[in-house]
Structures are given as structure tokens and as C-alpha cells.
Amino acid sequence: MTNKIEVDLLSLLRENARISTSELARKLSISRSTVQNRIRKLEQAGVIKGFTVIYGDEYERGLVSAHVLIMVHQKLTTRTNRELHELKQVKSVYAISGDYDLIAIVQTESTEELSLVLDEIGNLEGVERTNSSLILETKFTR
């Protein structure tokens, strides 16, 4: 993807995925049909996987977030990953090196809900041990 129009198109979509095709065409100085074709090609090529919601700052500040280190019984890793994926409060899971196997990023609307989710994670078949850290403040994200 070395095309400048595609790079600029992706940049505009990252800023606002809800921007209209007409507005994209105007900003890129190309036709609406060209914008639609480029987006379709980027989706087909796997460059654009989908569109998502980004929380507003005020709502995000109200959420309770935690990093949860998870030690998994190796023969049950696939099952554990699948069950973690089913928990809507688990935003992402990463395989990591070290004493633990996974780190999950969990977001809830209250500490009570977080406690329940941590219990759910700890009770999943295959989870041997967890260690949680509450995120007190986000200094920056990229």
C-alpha cells in the first residue's frame, strides 16, 4: 500500500470512521465512487478489518480498568482463550513471556463488576492463577 491516496484515506478514517464518503472525496480531491472503491479494496486486502467505537474521554474516565496476568494450564490454553473472548468486559488478551502466560485488559463500570469478572476469570477451567493490577490513571496512549 504505497499509494498516497490510500494512506491519506486511512488517516482520515482513523480520525473519524463515520466521515461521509462525500466528505472523504472532497478532502482527497477524488470522486465518491473512487473513495468507495478504495475502501472496498482496502477491506478486501485486509488493511481495513472493521470500524469501531472509541469511547469519549468523560465516559472512559468513569470506567474501571485492570491488567490481569493469567497463568494457564498449557493443555487448556485454546479453551481458556475462547472463554476469555466470551467475557464482554475483557477488551484484549495478549500472550506474554515470563511467569504468566496471558495478560488481559479488563474494563468495567464499577469495582463491584470488576470483582465479579476477576472471579469469573479465576474460575475458568484451565486458569491456574491470576494477578490483577487496577489502572489508577492513564498517562497517555497512542
Contacts in CASP RR format, 6 or more apart in sequence:
PFRMAT RR
TARGET T0000
AUTHOR 0000-0000-0000
METHOD contacts of the structure
MODEL  1
MTNKIEVDLLSLLRENARISTSELARKLSISRSTVQNRIRKLEQAGVIKG
FTVIYGDEYERGLVSAHVLIMVHQKLTTRTNRELHELKQVKSVYAISGDY
DLIAIVQTESTEELSLVLDEIGNLEGVERTNSSLILETKFTR
1 7 0 8 1.000
1 42 0 8 1.000
1 45 0 8 1.000
1 47 0 8 1.000
5 28 0 8 1.000
5 30 0 8 1.000
5 38 0 8 1.000
6 38 0 8 1.000
6 42 0 8 1.000
6 47 0 8 1.000
8 27 0 8 1.000
8 28 0 8 1.000
9 24 0 8 1.000
9 28 0 8 1.000
9 35 0 8 1.000
9 38 0 8 1.000
9 39 0 8 1.000
9 42 0 8 1.000
10 42 0 8 1.000
10 47 0 8 1.000
10 48 0 8 1.000
12 19 0 8 1.000
12 24 0 8 1.000
12 27 0 8 1.000
12 28 0 8 1.000
13 19 0 8 1.000
13 24 0 8 1.000
13 39 0 8 1.000
13 48 0 8 1.000
13 51 0 8 1.000
17 51 0 8 1.000
17 52 0 8 1.000
21 32 0 8 1.000
21 35 0 8 1.000
21 36 0 8 1.000
21 39 0 8 1.000
22 32 0 8 1.000
24 35 0 8 1.000
25 31 0 8 1.000
25 32 0 8 1.000
25 34 0 8 1.000
25 35 0 8 1.000
28 35 0 8 1.000
39 48 0 8 1.000
42 48 0 8 1.000
43 50 0 8 1.000
55 63 0 8 1.000
62 109 0 8 1.000
63 107 0 8 1.000
63 108 0 8 1.000
63 109 0 8 1.000
64 107 0 8 1.000
64 108 0 8 1.000
64 109 0 8 1.000
64 110 0 8 1.000
64 111 0 8 1.000
64 113 0 8 1.000
64 114 0 8 1.000
64 134 0 8 1.000
65 105 0 8 1.000
65 106 0 8 1.000
65 107 0 8 1.000
65 134 0 8 1.000
65 135 0 8 1.000
65 138 0 8 1.000
66 105 0 8 1.000
66 106 0 8 1.000
66 114 0 8 1.000
66 118 0 8 1.000
66 132 0 8 1.000
66 133 0 8 1.000
66 134 0 8 1.000
66 135 0 8 1.000
67 103 0 8 1.000
67 104 0 8 1.000
67 105 0 8 1.000
67 106 0 8 1.000
67 132 0 8 1.000
67 133 0 8 1.000
67 135 0 8 1.000
68 103 0 8 1.000
68 104 0 8 1.000
68 105 0 8 1.000
68 106 0 8 1.000
68 118 0 8 1.000
68 121 0 8 1.000
68 130 0 8 1.000
68 131 0 8 1.000
68 132 0 8 1.000
68 133 0 8 1.000
69 96 0 8 1.000
69 99 0 8 1.000
69 100 0 8 1.000
69 102 0 8 1.000
69 103 0 8 1.000
69 130 0 8 1.000
69 131 0 8 1.000
69 132 0 8 1.000
69 133 0 8 1.000
70 80 0 8 1.000
70 84 0 8 1.000
70 100 0 8 1.000
70 101 0 8 1.000
70 102 0 8 1.000
70 103 0 8 1.000
70 104 0 8 1.000
70 121 0 8 1.000
70 122 0 8 1.000
70 127 0 8 1.000
70 129 0 8 1.000
70 130 0 8 1.000
71 99 0 8 1.000
71 100 0 8 1.000
71 101 0 8 1.000
71 127 0 8 1.000
71 128 0 8 1.000
71 129 0 8 1.000
71 130 0 8 1.000
72 80 0 8 1.000
72 101 0 8 1.000
72 102 0 8 1.000
72 126 0 8 1.000
72 127 0 8 1.000
72 128 0 8 1.000
73 80 0 8 1.000
73 126 0 8 1.000
73 127 0 8 1.000
73 128 0 8 1.000
74 101 0 8 1.000
76 125 0 8 1.000
76 126 0 8 1.000
77 101 0 8 1.000
79 125 0 8 1.000
79 126 0 8 1.000
80 102 0 8 1.000
80 124 0 8 1.000
80 125 0 8 1.000
80 126 0 8 1.000
80 127 0 8 1.000
81 93 0 8 1.000
81 102 0 8 1.000
83 124 0 8 1.000
83 125 0 8 1.000
84 90 0 8 1.000
84 93 0 8 1.000
84 102 0 8 1.000
84 104 0 8 1.000
84 121 0 8 1.000
84 124 0 8 1.000
85 93 0 8 1.000
87 117 0 8 1.000
87 120 0 8 1.000
87 121 0 8 1.000
89 106 0 8 1.000
89 107 0 8 1.000
89 108 0 8 1.000
89 113 0 8 1.000
89 114 0 8 1.000
89 117 0 8 1.000
90 104 0 8 1.000
90 105 0 8 1.000
90 106 0 8 1.000
90 117 0 8 1.000
90 121 0 8 1.000
91 105 0 8 1.000
91 106 0 8 1.000
91 107 0 8 1.000
92 104 0 8 1.000
92 105 0 8 1.000
93 102 0 8 1.000
93 103 0 8 1.000
93 104 0 8 1.000
93 105 0 8 1.000
94 102 0 8 1.000
94 103 0 8 1.000
94 104 0 8 1.000
95 101 0 8 1.000
95 102 0 8 1.000
96 102 0 8 1.000
96 103 0 8 1.000
100 129 0 8 1.000
100 131 0 8 1.000
104 121 0 8 1.000
106 114 0 8 1.000
106 117 0 8 1.000
106 118 0 8 1.000
106 121 0 8 1.000
108 114 0 8 1.000
108 117 0 8 1.000
114 134 0 8 1.000
118 130 0 8 1.000
118 132 0 8 1.000
121 127 0 8 1.000
121 130 0 8 1.000
122 130 0 8 1.000
END
